[in-house]
Structures are given as C-alpha cells and as structure tokens.
C-alpha cells in the first residue's frame, strides 16, 4: 500500500472524490480530516511564506509565525543568516517566544530556564549537573529544531519543513513575474514592510479566504458600496466594459490582471486613483533615474500585481496579505502596506489607502470577512453537496503565460487552485 493509500485509509476520504474539473465538494471546507491532511501535506511538505527580509534587518531581529499548525520563529541570527526555528523548547515542549516580533540574542524557556542561542543551539541548562555526565553527549542534539530549507525571492522569505523537494524558484514558477512587477515600482528594486500588520479573524476556511482574493465575479455585488464611491477614479468592473483577464499561472498561483486595460488607457496611476506625479514628491523622477523614462512609464501605467501565490501569500496591489489556518472554520489574515524606501509622500498615502481598504473599518476586507462567514455558515446545509466553479470553463485559453480567460468573472483561478490542491493533498505533487 502506498503512503497516499495508507493516509486515505486512515482519514477516510479520497481526494479524487472531492474535486472535479468544474466543482469541489463542500467537505473540503468543513472536514477536520481534510484539514489535518492539508496541514500534513501542503504546509509540512511544501514552501510556505513566513516573512519579509525588511522585517528582520538586523542580527537578532525575529518574527513569530506559523507554518500550518507548527509555530516558528523567523530570525536573523547573530551570524546574519536567516533561520526558521520551531518555536518549542526541546526539554518539555513549552513555547519559547510569544512576542510577535523583537530582537534577541537568545530565547529562554519560561518553564525550566533552558536557554537557546538565536541560531537554535542549546546554550544554558540550569542545574545541569543533575543530568549526569552523559548529558554532554546528547546536548548537541537538543538545539531548537529548524526548517531544513529556507530561501527568499525579492525579499519574500519562504520555508519548507521537508528536507527535500523542488527549489523555491521552481515552486514560484510564473509567479516570480508578479513579485518582479511589484519591485519594478521601487527605484531601489526593494520594498519594505515598515508598518505593523493588521490581523483579521475570519470565521471561514483558509481556502475560502485566499481563493476569494482572485475572484473577479463578486466585486460588483459584495463590494458595490466601495466601487460606486471610487468609480470615477478607476476602471469599470463590468466585464463586458473592460479588458481585464484572470489567469491560472500554474501550481496553484493565479491572478486578476488589469495590465491590458491599463495599457489601453495609457495613463499613469489609474490603479492609484489617477494621482498626478507632482503629489508624490520625487517618486517618478527617482524611478526614471533608476530605470529610464520608458520603463518608468510602463511600470506606472500597469501598476502592481493582484496575485495569489500558493498557498498563503497574496500580493494585493500595494498591500500584502498572508493567512494562517487555525481550524477548518477559522483563519487569521495578516495585511500591511507595501512601502517604497525613500519615498515618504507615496508611503503615507499608501498607508492611508491600506487602512481604508484593509483596516478594521475598511471597505474591502470587512465585506470579504462577512461573505466568508456566510459561506461557511451556509455549508452547514449539506445539500447540495457541491460548490460550482464552472463559470467561463468553455472560454479558457492556454498560452505561454498560463490558462487565461478574458472574462474577469470567470472562475479560472479557482479551478487552477483546486487542481493544485488535489494534486498536493492527494500525494501526486
């Protein structure tokens, strides 16, 4: 019996019975067995976003995050190496660090005082003599466990709890283009997460939160109030009135791409409320000095990406979101504003816009949180069994960029997401 067959026999479900080309079974959002297998496959075997290099600039800087159900500390150690350490004392399993961020040369267990260097090495054991001389032989094996693979792209740090697998660049695939698109808006080629993260508790399955971010169908309904208020400043969200497409980038990554419409309009900053250059200090001039007028104009016309990077990262134009699953019906979403080094006028406006969209009283995330909760509540009615993802299935086009659909309301991203989900959770990827 294969590993996948053993898991299926143990947890009582077969992935092939839950995902079809145009629909998914409701239990993928509600089943504790499905959730456990997601934690054991998606989050324990693959690459997961855990932080950004700008958040841990100095040796000793750290963040506490989750990789699925595993608490971790993302730290720039004293040797300047970025490590992802399991947030657990190797003595009696107490969680070592509870602060969300900080700077520390070591982590001390509050239970029995065992102390670990920020490299993970066990440094101090109170009253060590009671363990006897044999303890010295095993001491080197009692350092904090570490994610065996940590890598970054464009400052975005990913970790994998599996010692072997595809490289990060292979995992990202075509999604590297979205990160590059964001970095092209910075004169230095770098971005920063200089503000704190806003946290929202969603009473919904984690997949419902992330797949919604690349759903182009719901905006005219769920977000009608915000789109009515900003309509003069942006493009139309009625599919037949605008050239906006959705794209399955492969491997679970997907996006809504406005670049064709923005190029047709050929106006800078349509994505930023059509703000004039002069209101952003010397930002445009700094871009031109770095990249030249032609590339600068292109970047300011097409703007940032709207891209989901499998499994838990969302580049939301000039915002970034990542999610932490907590239970089949409970997810925490973290959001912050993208900041451009050396551009205070732009950064101040971006921060205010992030608060307006993603803040506690924001126009967008509050709507999405409400819909997610309603979706999860509706799943308590187990009939019909399936959720339909067939919109636009007959008009998908495959090209060098992925599987695209020129109807923004098509469910192409969701079909691509669940194709990847079925492969990973089913042990085929």
C-alpha positions as CSV (number, residue, x, y, z in Angstrom):
1,X,0.0,0.0,0.0
2,X,1.4,3.4,-0.9
3,X,1.7,6.3,1.5
4,X,-1.2,8.1,-0.1
5,X,-3.4,4.9,0.2
6,X,-2.4,4.5,3.8
7,X,-3.4,8.1,4.6
8,X,-6.7,7.7,2.7
9,X,-7.5,4.5,4.7
10,X,-6.7,6.3,7.9
11,X,-8.6,9.6,7.4
12,X,-11.5,8.1,5.4
13,X,-11.6,10.2,2.3
14,X,-10.3,10.0,-1.3
15,X,-9.3,13.4,-2.8
16,X,-10.4,12.3,-6.3
17,X,-14.0,12.2,-4.9
18,X,-13.8,15.7,-3.6
19,X,-12.5,17.7,-6.6
20,X,-13.9,17.7,-10.2
21,X,-12.9,19.9,-13.1
22,X,-15.8,22.3,-12.5
23,X,-16.7,21.8,-8.8
24,X,-15.5,21.0,-5.3
25,X,-17.2,19.1,-2.6
26,X,-18.4,21.1,0.4
27,X,-16.4,18.9,2.8
28,X,-13.1,20.4,1.6
29,X,-14.1,23.5,3.7
30,X,-15.6,21.8,6.7
31,X,-14.0,18.3,7.3
32,X,-11.5,18.0,10.2
33,X,-9.9,15.1,8.3
34,X,-9.4,17.2,5.2
35,X,-7.9,20.0,7.3
36,X,-5.5,17.6,9.0
37,X,-4.3,16.2,5.8
38,X,-3.8,19.8,4.4
39,X,-1.5,20.5,7.4
40,X,0.4,17.3,6.8
41,X,0.8,17.8,3.0
42,X,0.5,21.4,1.9
43,X,2.1,23.0,4.9
44,X,4.5,20.3,6.0
45,X,5.9,19.3,2.7
46,X,5.9,22.5,0.5
47,X,7.1,26.1,0.5
48,X,5.2,28.5,2.8
49,X,5.6,32.2,3.0
50,X,6.8,33.2,6.5
51,X,8.1,36.8,6.4
52,X,10.0,39.5,4.6
53,X,13.6,40.4,4.9
54,X,12.8,44.1,5.7
55,X,11.2,42.8,8.9
56,X,14.4,41.3,10.2
57,X,17.1,43.7,9.0
58,X,19.4,43.4,12.0
59,X,21.1,40.4,13.6
60,X,18.7,39.3,16.4
61,X,15.5,40.6,14.8
62,X,12.8,37.9,14.8
63,X,9.2,37.3,14.0
64,X,6.9,34.6,15.3
65,X,4.8,32.9,12.7
66,X,3.0,29.7,11.9
67,X,3.7,27.1,9.2
68,X,0.3,25.3,9.2
69,X,0.0,24.1,12.7
70,X,3.7,24.5,13.6
71,X,4.7,27.6,15.5
72,X,8.1,29.0,14.3
73,X,10.5,31.9,14.9
74,X,11.8,33.6,11.8
75,X,15.1,35.1,12.9
76,X,18.2,36.8,11.5
77,X,20.8,35.0,13.7
78,X,23.9,36.5,15.1
79,X,25.8,35.2,12.0
80,X,23.4,37.2,9.8
81,X,21.8,34.0,8.4
82,X,18.0,33.9,8.2
83,X,16.7,30.8,10.0
84,X,13.3,29.4,10.7
85,X,13.3,27.7,14.1
86,X,10.5,25.6,15.6
87,X,9.1,27.6,18.5
88,X,9.4,24.9,21.1
89,X,11.7,24.1,24.0
90,X,13.4,20.7,23.4
91,X,13.0,19.8,27.1
92,X,9.3,19.7,27.9
93,X,7.9,21.4,24.8
94,X,7.0,24.9,26.2
95,X,6.6,27.6,23.5
96,X,9.7,29.7,23.8
97,X,8.7,33.0,22.3
98,X,5.3,34.6,22.4
99,X,6.1,38.2,21.2
100,X,5.1,38.8,17.6
101,X,8.5,40.5,16.9
102,X,11.5,41.7,18.6
103,X,15.3,41.5,18.9
104,X,17.0,38.8,21.0
105,X,20.4,37.1,21.2
106,X,18.8,34.1,22.8
107,X,15.4,32.5,23.7
108,X,14.9,31.4,27.3
109,X,12.2,28.9,28.2
110,X,9.8,30.2,30.9
111,X,9.3,26.7,32.3
112,X,12.7,25.4,33.4
113,X,15.0,28.2,32.1
114,X,16.7,26.3,29.3
115,X,18.3,28.9,27.0
116,X,18.9,28.7,23.3
117,X,21.0,31.0,21.0
118,X,19.2,32.7,18.2
119,X,21.0,30.1,16.0
120,X,19.0,27.5,17.8
121,X,21.9,26.0,19.7
122,X,21.2,25.0,23.3
123,X,23.3,27.3,25.4
124,X,22.2,27.0,29.0
125,X,20.7,24.4,31.3
126,X,20.1,25.4,34.9
127,X,21.4,22.8,37.4
128,X,22.8,20.8,34.6
129,X,24.8,18.5,37.0
130,X,21.6,16.6,37.9
131,X,21.5,15.2,34.4
132,X,24.9,13.5,34.9
133,X,27.9,13.3,32.6
134,X,26.1,11.5,29.8
135,X,24.1,14.7,29.2
136,X,27.1,16.3,27.4
137,X,26.9,13.6,24.8
138,X,23.3,14.4,23.8
139,X,23.4,18.1,24.4
140,X,24.3,19.0,20.8
141,X,21.1,17.2,19.7
142,X,18.9,19.3,21.9
143,X,19.0,22.5,20.0
144,X,15.8,24.0,18.6
145,X,14.6,22.2,15.5
146,X,14.9,24.2,12.3
147,X,13.1,24.2,9.0
148,X,15.6,22.3,6.7
149,X,15.0,24.7,3.8
150,X,14.7,28.5,3.9
151,X,15.0,30.7,0.8
152,X,13.8,34.1,-0.4
153,X,12.9,35.8,-3.7
154,X,12.6,39.6,-3.9
155,X,12.8,39.8,-0.1
156,X,9.9,37.4,0.4
157,X,11.0,34.6,2.8
158,X,9.7,31.1,2.3
159,X,10.4,28.0,4.4
160,X,9.8,24.3,3.9
161,X,9.6,21.7,6.7
162,X,10.5,19.0,4.2
163,X,14.3,18.3,3.8
164,X,13.8,17.6,0.1
165,X,11.6,18.9,-2.7
166,X,11.5,21.4,-5.5
167,X,13.5,24.6,-5.1
168,X,11.8,27.9,-4.2
169,X,12.3,29.2,-7.7
170,X,10.6,26.1,-9.1
171,X,7.8,26.5,-6.6
172,X,7.2,30.1,-7.6
173,X,7.2,29.4,-11.3
174,X,5.4,32.1,-13.3
175,X,4.5,33.9,-10.0
176,X,8.0,35.4,-10.0
177,X,6.7,37.8,-12.6
178,X,4.2,39.2,-10.1
179,X,6.9,39.9,-7.5
180,X,9.1,41.5,-10.2
181,X,6.2,43.7,-11.2
182,X,5.9,44.9,-7.6
183,X,9.7,45.5,-7.2
184,X,9.7,47.5,-10.5
185,X,7.7,50.2,-8.7
186,X,10.7,50.8,-6.4
187,X,13.7,52.9,-7.5
188,X,16.0,50.7,-5.4
189,X,14.3,47.4,-6.6
190,X,13.4,46.8,-2.9
191,X,10.2,47.2,-0.8
192,X,9.7,47.3,2.9
193,X,7.0,46.2,5.4
194,X,7.7,49.1,7.8
195,X,4.2,49.2,9.4
196,X,2.6,46.8,11.8
197,X,0.4,44.0,10.5
198,X,-3.4,44.3,10.8
199,X,-4.9,41.0,11.8
200,X,-8.4,39.9,10.9
201,X,-10.1,36.7,12.2
202,X,-12.2,35.1,9.5
203,X,-14.8,32.6,10.6
204,X,-14.1,30.7,7.4
205,X,-11.9,28.1,5.9
206,X,-8.4,29.3,4.9
207,X,-9.0,28.3,1.2
208,X,-12.2,30.4,1.1
209,X,-10.2,33.4,2.2
210,X,-7.4,33.1,-0.3
211,X,-9.4,32.0,-3.3
212,X,-11.7,34.9,-2.8
213,X,-8.8,37.3,-3.4
214,X,-8.6,36.3,-7.1
215,X,-12.4,36.0,-7.6
216,X,-13.4,38.7,-10.2
217,X,-17.1,37.8,-10.1
218,X,-18.0,39.1,-6.6
219,X,-16.8,42.7,-6.7
220,X,-20.0,44.2,-8.3
221,X,-22.1,42.6,-5.5
222,X,-20.0,42.2,-2.3
223,X,-18.1,45.5,-2.8
224,X,-20.8,47.5,-4.5
225,X,-20.5,50.4,-2.0
226,X,-16.8,50.9,-2.5
227,X,-16.9,50.6,-6.2
228,X,-19.7,53.1,-6.5
229,X,-17.6,55.6,-4.5
230,X,-14.4,55.2,-6.4
231,X,-15.8,54.6,-9.9
232,X,-14.6,58.0,-11.3
233,X,-11.0,57.1,-10.3
234,X,-10.7,53.6,-11.5
235,X,-11.7,51.3,-14.4
236,X,-15.1,49.7,-14.9
237,X,-15.7,46.4,-13.1
238,X,-18.4,45.3,-15.5
239,X,-16.7,42.5,-17.5
240,X,-18.0,43.5,-20.9
241,X,-16.9,47.1,-20.5
242,X,-13.2,46.5,-19.7
243,X,-10.3,44.3,-20.8
244,X,-9.4,42.6,-17.6
245,X,-8.5,39.0,-17.5
246,X,-8.0,36.2,-14.9
247,X,-5.1,33.8,-15.1
248,X,-4.2,30.4,-13.7
249,X,-0.4,30.7,-13.6
250,X,0.0,27.0,-12.7
251,X,1.0,25.2,-9.5
252,X,-1.8,26.9,-7.5
253,X,-0.7,30.5,-8.3
254,X,-3.3,32.8,-10.0
255,X,-4.2,36.4,-10.6
256,X,-6.5,39.1,-11.8
257,X,-4.6,41.1,-14.4
258,X,-5.6,44.7,-15.2
259,X,-2.5,45.4,-17.3
260,X,-4.1,45.1,-20.7
261,X,-6.8,47.6,-19.8
262,X,-4.3,50.0,-18.2
263,X,-2.1,49.9,-21.3
264,X,-5.2,50.6,-23.4
265,X,-5.8,53.7,-21.3
266,X,-2.1,54.5,-21.3
267,X,-2.5,56.7,-18.2
268,X,-0.1,56.6,-15.2
269,X,-1.5,55.8,-11.7
270,X,-5.0,54.8,-12.8
271,X,-4.5,52.0,-10.2
272,X,-3.7,54.7,-7.6
273,X,-6.7,56.9,-8.1
274,X,-5.2,58.8,-11.1
275,X,-3.0,60.9,-8.8
276,X,-0.7,63.4,-10.5
277,X,3.1,62.8,-10.3
278,X,3.7,66.1,-8.6
279,X,1.8,65.0,-5.5
280,X,4.2,62.1,-4.8
281,X,7.3,64.2,-4.2
282,X,10.2,63.0,-6.4
283,X,9.0,59.4,-6.7
284,X,8.5,59.3,-10.5
285,X,11.8,61.1,-11.1
286,X,13.6,58.6,-8.9
287,X,12.1,55.8,-10.9
288,X,13.3,57.5,-14.1
289,X,16.8,57.9,-12.8
290,X,16.9,54.2,-11.9
291,X,15.2,52.7,-15.0
292,X,14.7,55.4,-17.7
293,X,11.5,57.1,-18.8
294,X,10.2,54.3,-20.9
295,X,10.3,51.5,-18.3
296,X,9.1,54.0,-15.7
297,X,6.1,54.9,-17.7
298,X,5.3,51.3,-18.3
299,X,5.5,50.5,-14.6
300,X,3.4,53.5,-13.6
301,X,0.8,52.6,-16.2
302,X,0.3,48.8,-15.3
303,X,1.0,49.3,-11.6
304,X,1.3,46.4,-9.0
305,X,0.1,42.8,-9.3
306,X,-3.1,41.3,-7.9
307,X,-1.7,37.8,-7.5
308,X,-2.2,34.8,-5.2
309,X,1.0,32.9,-4.5
310,X,0.3,29.3,-3.4
311,X,-0.5,28.5,-0.7
312,X,-0.8,31.5,1.7
313,X,0.5,34.8,0.2
314,X,-1.5,37.4,-1.7
315,X,0.1,40.5,-3.4
316,X,-2.9,42.8,-3.2
317,X,-1.6,45.7,-5.4
318,X,0.1,48.0,-2.8
319,X,-1.0,45.8,0.0
320,X,0.2,42.3,1.1
321,X,-1.8,39.6,2.8
322,X,-0.9,36.2,4.2
323,X,-3.1,33.8,6.0
324,X,-2.6,31.4,8.9
325,X,-5.1,28.5,9.1
326,X,-6.3,27.8,12.7
327,X,-9.2,25.3,12.2
328,X,-11.4,24.2,9.4
329,X,-13.6,27.2,10.0
330,X,-11.1,29.7,11.4
331,X,-8.4,31.7,9.7
332,X,-6.3,34.7,10.6
333,X,-5.4,37.1,7.7
334,X,-2.5,39.5,8.2
335,X,-2.4,42.6,6.0
336,X,0.1,45.5,5.6
337,X,1.0,48.3,3.2
338,X,3.9,48.0,0.7
339,X,6.4,50.8,1.5
340,X,8.9,52.1,-1.0
341,X,12.3,53.0,0.5
342,X,13.0,56.7,0.5
343,X,9.5,57.8,-0.7
344,X,7.7,59.3,2.3
345,X,4.9,61.1,0.3
346,X,4.0,57.9,-1.5
347,X,4.3,55.7,1.6
348,X,2.0,58.0,3.7
349,X,-0.7,57.8,1.0
350,X,-0.3,54.1,0.6
351,X,-0.6,53.5,4.3
352,X,-3.9,55.5,4.4
353,X,-5.2,53.6,1.4
354,X,-4.4,50.3,3.1
355,X,-6.2,51.4,6.2
356,X,-9.2,52.4,4.1
357,X,-9.4,49.1,2.3
358,X,-8.0,46.6,4.8
359,X,-8.3,48.3,8.2
360,X,-10.9,47.4,10.9
361,X,-13.4,49.7,9.3
362,X,-12.1,49.2,5.8
363,X,-14.3,49.0,2.8
364,X,-13.0,45.7,1.4
365,X,-11.8,43.2,4.0
366,X,-14.9,43.7,6.2
367,X,-17.1,42.8,3.2
368,X,-15.0,39.7,2.4
369,X,-15.0,38.7,6.1
370,X,-18.8,38.8,6.2
371,X,-19.1,36.8,3.0
372,X,-16.6,34.2,4.2
373,X,-18.6,33.8,7.4
374,X,-21.8,33.4,5.4
375,X,-20.3,30.9,3.1
376,X,-19.0,28.8,6.0
377,X,-22.4,29.0,7.8
378,X,-24.2,28.0,4.6
379,X,-22.1,24.9,4.3
380,X,-23.9,23.6,7.4
381,X,-26.7,22.8,4.9
382,X,-25.1,19.7,3.3
383,X,-27.3,19.7,0.3
384,X,-26.4,20.3,-2.5
385,X,-23.0,18.6,-1.8
386,X,-21.0,20.5,-4.4
387,X,-19.9,24.1,-5.0
388,X,-19.9,25.1,-8.7
389,X,-16.7,26.5,-10.3
390,X,-17.8,26.2,-13.9
391,X,-18.0,29.9,-14.9
392,X,-16.0,30.5,-18.0
393,X,-14.8,26.9,-18.3
394,X,-15.6,26.9,-22.0
395,X,-13.7,30.0,-22.8
396,X,-10.4,29.4,-21.1
397,X,-7.3,29.9,-23.3
398,X,-3.9,28.3,-22.7
399,X,-0.9,30.4,-23.7
400,X,2.7,30.9,-22.6
401,X,1.5,32.9,-19.5
402,X,-0.8,30.2,-18.2
403,X,-4.5,29.5,-18.6
404,X,-6.3,32.8,-19.1
405,X,-9.9,33.9,-19.5
406,X,-10.7,37.3,-20.9
407,X,-13.8,37.5,-18.8
408,X,-12.8,38.8,-15.4
409,X,-15.7,37.0,-13.8
410,X,-14.5,33.5,-14.9
411,X,-13.6,31.0,-12.2
412,X,-10.4,30.1,-13.9
413,X,-8.2,30.9,-10.8
414,X,-10.4,28.8,-8.6
415,X,-10.2,25.8,-11.0
416,X,-6.4,26.1,-11.1
417,X,-6.2,26.4,-7.3
418,X,-8.1,23.2,-6.7
419,X,-6.3,21.3,-9.4
420,X,-3.1,22.1,-7.4
421,X,-4.8,21.4,-4.1
422,X,-6.0,17.9,-5.3
423,X,-2.5,17.1,-6.5
424,X,-0.8,18.0,-3.3
425,X,-3.3,16.7,-0.8
426,X,-3.7,13.6,-2.9
427,X,0.1,13.0,-2.8
428,X,0.6,13.4,-6.6
429,X,2.7,16.6,-6.4
